[in-house]
Amino acid sequence: MRRAGPLSAAVSALLVVGGGSLLTGCGGGSPDDPATPTPTHTRPGPGKPAEDPRPEDFNGDGYDDFTTVLTSRSKDESRSQETLVVVYGSRDGLVPTTARRTSPGTKFAYFTSSLRTDLDGDGYTDLVAGRGRGDSRLTALAFFGGPRGLGPATELTALPQGFRPLAAADFDGDGTVDLLDGGQGGKGYAHESGPGPHGLLLHGPFDRKGTPKRQTALDLDQQGYAAPTSATTGDFDADGKAEVVFTYDFDAEEDESAPEGLHTVGYYEGQSADGKDGLVRDPAREPAISEAVETFDGPRTPATGDADGDGVDDLLLPTQLRAAPADMPAEGGALTVLYGDRAGLGGGRAKSVIEGEGGAKRRIDYGSSPAVGDVTGDGRPDIVVDTPDFRRHDGKVTLLPGVPGGVPSAAGEQTVDAETKGLPGTPNPHYWNAFGHRPPLLDVNGDAHADVVVFAPLYEKRKGAFLVLRGTDDGFAPTKTQLFTPDEVGVPLRLK
């Protein structure tokens, strides 16, 4: 069985899901009783634990697994239902009949995040999520991995009340995963009347109730004004302790009560368990990050991956390019890469700013959802990005192949969109296909080539479609693309 190596870095995605009490079932089950599988349901092949399990593989069988959230709506848009779906990989790729789905059963509930990590240290990757309700009550959940995949949702009752798992990484260098909550609320949001709970770092190892070894309170809310909206983690200085990049989304320009020194990006370093626990801010790293991700609508969300193949995590930053003066509207999009180094993020190789070929610079959303993996199977990391606003929001996916020397560029890029010849399925002829990939990159069939899972909600006469762009030695092969629909995983997009 293959092992694709560290190039396919897991990217934690923020998932927002509606509903309430959790129901878990197999794809193809009855909509009224999701826990009841049909005879067509299949289980993923048995796997085995690993000392360092791949974040992409829940059951340890050597094939990566896909998870996402689907939103079903009534025809008049008056009702909606969101479902967390997991589909398992195999020698033939993703198998829709293995789909497991979890849906809240009451109104005004949602998942705040989903994180792939081995929480309990048993050698299988778990899925950790926060479940909230309309009144902002939060509950942390775990779906524990095993040889046959993820188990049912388990409430982590030992975690502090209201804990929101925003990131999972080893911040203190002790070899076990820690969980991070950046805090919630703040006076800088129109719907908030005051500051919410502060940040909290829970140190592993954890048991299956979520009992941490110890915990550390964090002051991340900028004098109670704003809590982080995203957290991107990586070991950018190769010291064995993770760093984290926070983004803050607020508008303080017309708020006379806004405190001095607000920042939309925060860079924090993990501390060793030998000294003080927690995170230490390094403001010297923040200007380069902020310059890249800042927009008039708030900061774009960074991602992590080893883009140059040197074994150290790099920071991938979706960027809007601006002409002088800086307050002019964006003239195009790009991807900025700040390279990790033992001297610290940006302390070694000069940054890369990739604008793309073929007029991609004119698309301000070029560089969205960046992810790193070895698509071509040559041992060099490749980068995949989205351009959501391409051709009237039709969307497209771009592959930036890795090159000798490790510095990524647009040379030899390959693009795939709804009109690419050889793709299966029928796109919406009136555009707005929203053709875009959902990170991380996955090797779903175990051939040592990373694959890209695209979701196109208007395909197949608005039934929607997942298209798995298979990685090959020459990049994407449209004629080898696998297609399956939300119906096939038991979650039709249209509510009856």
N, C-alpha and C positions, 0 to 999 in steps of 0.2 A: 504494500500500500504506500502511496506517495506521501511525502511531507513537503508542503510548499514553502516552508521556511518563514522567516519573520517579515517578509515584504508585505504581506497582506495584513496591514495593521487594522485593528478593529476601531471603528469610529462610533462613539456613542451618539445615538440619535435621540432627539427629543420627540416623544410620541404623545399626542393628546387624544384621549379616547373617551367617549361618552358612556354613560350608563351607571350601574350600581352594583348589586350583589353579583359576584363573579360566577359565571357558568363556563365550564370547559368541556369541549367535545371534539370529535373528529370531523374532518371535512366530509360533507355529504349527509350529515345527520339532519334530523328534523329541525326546522327553524323554531318550533315550539319546545323542543327538548334537545338542546345541543349536546347533551351528555350521551345521547343515544346514537351510536354509530350505525351505519348501514353495512350490509355484508361487503360492500366495496372498499371499506376502510382497510388500509394496510399499515403495519407498524414499520418504523425505520429499522434497518439492519442493526444487529447488536454491535455495540462498540466496547471499548475498554478504557479505563482511566489512564491519564498521563501525568507525569510529574509537573509538566508545564503545559496544560491543555490549550489548544487553539481556541481563541475567543469565538471563532466563527462556527465551531463544531460542538453542538450540544450533547451528542451521544458518543463521541469518541470513535466513530467508525471510519474516519479519514475523509468523509465527505462533508463539505460545509453546508450549513442550514440557513434558511432565509426567514426573517421575521419582519412584519410590517403591520400597519393599522389601516383597515378599510372602513370607509364611511358609507353607510347605506342611507338613502333618503327617500321619502315619499315623493310621488309625482308632483305634488303641489308645494314641496319643500317645507311642509309644516311639521314633519317629524324626521328625526334622524337617529341612527343607531351606529355606534362605532365598535369595531371588533379587532382584537389583537390576534394575528394569525401567525403560525409557525409552520413552515413547509420544509421537509427534510430532503437532503441530498442523497444521491445514489450513483452507481456507475453510469446510469443513463441520465443523470441530471436531477433536477427537482421533481419530486413525485407528488402531484396534487392530492392523491388519495391518502397521503400520510398527514395531511394538514390537521393541526390542532388549533382551535380557536377559543378565545376567552372574551366574553362580553359581559359588561355590567348589566344588571337587570332592573335597576331603578333609575329614575331621572336625575340629571344634574351631577353625575359622577364621571370621572375621567382618570386616565393615567397621566402622571406628570412627566415620566421619563422611563426609558428602558435601558438597562446597562448589562452588557455581557461580561461576566466575570465569574471566577470560581470562588464563591463567597465562603463556602464551608470547607474548602481545602481537600475535597475528596477526589480531585483529579478530573472532574467533569465541569464544563462551563454551565453556569446558571444564568437565568435572566432575572434581574432585580428591577422592580418598578415601584413608583409611588402611586397610590390610589387616593384621589380626592373627591370631595362632594361640593355641591354648590355653596355650602356654608364654609368652605375652605378647610374643613377637617381632612387631615391627611393620614393615610395608613401605608406603611411600607410592606411590600409583598415580595416574595421570591418564588420562582418556578425552578426547582432544583433539577439539574441535569443528571442523567444516568445512562446506562447502556442502551435503553430503549427511548431516550429522548427526555424532554422536560416533563416533570410531574405537574400536578394541579397547583393552582395558586395557593401559597402558604403565607398567612399573615405573620410578619415578624414582630411578635408581641413584646419582645424584650427591648426593642428600639424605643427611644424617647418618643413621647406622644407628639404627633405633628411632624415627625422627621420626614424630609423630602430627599430621597437619594438622587443627587444631581450629578455625581461623578464617583467612579470607583477606581482606585489606584493604590500603589504602595507608596505613601507619602513619607513614611519614617524609615524605610529601608530595612525592615525586619523580615522581608520575604513573604508577608501576608498582605492581602488586600484590605484597604481601608475604605470607608464610605464617607462621602462629603455632602453636607447640606449647606448651601450658601446663604440660607436665610430667606425670608419672604417679606413682601410688602414694602412699605416705606412711604414717606410723605410726598415723594416725587411722582406718585401715580394718582391720577384723578380719582380712582375708585377707592383709595386708601385714606383713612382718617389719621393714621399715625404709623409709626414703625412697627413692623412685624417681628417674629422671632429672629434672633441672631443666628449666625452660621454655627455649624457644629461639625467637628471631625470625630468620627468613631473609628478607633483603631482595632484591626483584626488581630488574631483570628476570631471568627464568629461561629456560633453553633447554629442549629437550624431554627432556633427561635430568634436569632439575631443578637444574641448577647455579645457585646463588644468586650475587648480586653480592658479598654479604658476609653475616655472621651475627653475632647478639648474644645472649649468654647472659642468661637472665632468672631472677630469684629470686622465684618466685610461690608456693612451696609452704608458706609460713608455718612456717619453722623445721623443714622436713621432715615436718610433721604431715599436710598434706593438699594435694593438687594440685587445680586447677580441674576441675570436671566439665562446665561449659558456658562458652562465650564468645560474647557478643553484641556485634557491632561496629556503629559508625555514626559519622558526623562530626557530633557533637552541638553543636559550637561554630562550624561553618562555616569552619574555618581550613585546610581541605585535608588535614588529617591525622586519621586515624581514631582514635577512642577505643574501648575495649573494657570490657565489664562481665563479670566472671567470677562464677560461683556455685560454692560449695564445699558438698559434701554430706557431713557427718560428725556424729557425736554424741559430744561431749566432756564431757557433764555428769557421767558416772560414771568418767571416765578421769583418775586422779590425775596421770598423766604429761603431760597436755595442757599446752602452754605458755601463757603469758599473751598476751592481745591477739589471740586468734583471731577471724576474721571470716568470715561466710558469703557476703558479697558484696565484691568488689574492683572499684574503678573506676580505670582507668589511661588516661593520655593518651599518644598517639604523639608522638615527638620528631622534629624536622627533621634531615635528613641533615647540615645545617651544624653542628649541635652534637653532643651525645652521642646515639648510637643507643639504641634500646630503648623501654621504656615507663616512665612516671613515675606512681606512684600518687597519686591525689587523694582522700584519705579524707573530705574535707568533703562529697563527693557521695554517699557510701555510705549514710548513715542513711536518707535518703528512699527509696532503692531497697530496702534491707533491710526497712524497715517494710512495704513493699508486698508483697514476694514471700515473706516468711518464713512457714513453716507448721511444725506439729509434725513433719512428715515431711521437712523440709528445704526449701530455697528452690525456688520455681517458676521456670521459665526465661523470661527476658524476650525481647522481639522488637524489631525496629527498623522504623520507617516514618515517612513525613512525614504525620502525622495531621491537621495543621492547614493544610497546603498552603502554607507560607511558604518552602519550599525548603530547610529545615534539618531534619535527621533528628531524630525524637523517639523516646523509649523507652517501649515498651508493656509493662506489668507486670501479669500475672495476680495477683489479690489475694484473700486470704481476710479478710473483715471480722470484727472481734472487738469484742465489748462489753467494757466495763471489768469486772474487771481484765483486763489484756492476756493473761494465761495461761489464760483461759477458752476453751472450744472455739469454733471459728469459727461465726458465725451466718449467713453467706452469702458469696457470691462477688461480685467486681467486676473491672473493668479500670481500672487507674490509668495515666494518661498523663503522663509528665514531658516537658515540651517543651524541645526544643533551642533555643539562642539564642547569638548571638555573644558574650554574656557567660558562656557555659557552660551546661551542662545544668541546667534549673530556674532559670536566672538571669533569665528574662523572664516569660512568661505563667504564671499560677498553674496548678498541676496540675489535671487532671480525674479524678474518680472516678466511673465509670459503673457503676451497679448494675443497670440493665436494668429493663424494665417487665414486667408480667404475672407477678409473683412470682419473677422470676429471682434476686432477692436471696437467696431461701431455698436456692438451689443453690450449694454452696460451690465447685464447679468452673466456675461461670460465668466467662467471660473467658479460658478456656484457648485456646492456639494462636492468639493474635491475629495478624492480617495486615492490611495496608493496600493498597488499590487502588481504582481508579475503576470500581465495578460499574455505576453508573447512567449513566456517560458524560457527566456534566455538567461535568467538569473539576475537581470537588471530590473529595478523598479520602474514601473510605468505609472502615469497619473491619468485619472479619468475625471472630467468636469462636465457640468451641465451648462446650457445656455437657455434658460426658461423662456426668454422673450424673443427667441428666434422665430421669424416668420409668423407674426401675429400670434404669439404664445403657442406656436406649434411645438417648440422645444427641440433641442438636439443634444446629443452626447458626443464628447470629443475625447479621443485617446491620444495622449502625448507619450510616445514610446521612449523608453529609457535608452540612453546612449553611453558609449564608453566614456569614462571619466565622471559619470554620475550626474552632471548638471543637466536638469531637464530643460527642454525648449519646445517650441512649436514645430521644429523641423520634422517632417514626416508625419504630422498629425493625421488622424483619421476621424472623420465625423460620420455619425449615423443619425438619421431622423426618420420621420414617418414616411417620407417619400423615397427612402433608399431602396434600390432594386434588390430583390431577393428576400426581403423580409416577409414573414407570413402575416396573415391577418389583414383586416380592412380598416384603415384609418378614417377618421371623420373627414369628409371632403371639404368641409368649411373651416379647416384649421382648428386651433385651440385644442390640439391633441395633448398638450402638456407632457410631451415625450421626454422623460427624464429618469435618470438612474437613482436608485435608493442604496446608499452606502450601508455597510462596507462592501468592498469587492470580495467575491466568494469563489472558491473552487468547488463548484457543486457536483462535479463528476469525477474528481480525483485524478485529473490528467496533468497536474502541475501547471495549469494555465488558469489565471484568475478570470472569472466570468462577471458580467455586469447584469444586474436585474433592473429592467426598466418597467415602469408602470405607466400605462397610457389610458386614462379613464374614459376617453371618448371612442376608443377602438371598438370594433365589432358592434356597430350600431348602438353605441353608448352602454354596452354591457361591460366594457372595460377589458383590458388584457395586460398580463405580465409577459414581457418578452425577455428571455435570457440570452443575452449576446455572448456567445461562446468565445473564449479566448483561444487563439491558435498561434502558430509560429509567425504568422503574417498579420496578427492583430485580429480584429473582429471579422467573422465570416457570416454575413447576413443570411446566407442560404442554410446555415446550420442552426439558426436561432430557434429556440424552443418557445412555444406560446401556450399559455393556459389562461383561463378566465377566472374572475372572482367566483362565478357560479361553481366552478370545478373545485374550489376549496371550501364551498359551503357558505359563501357570503355574497349573495347577489347585491349589486349596488342599488337596486330599486326595491324599496319596501312595498309590500302589498297592502 
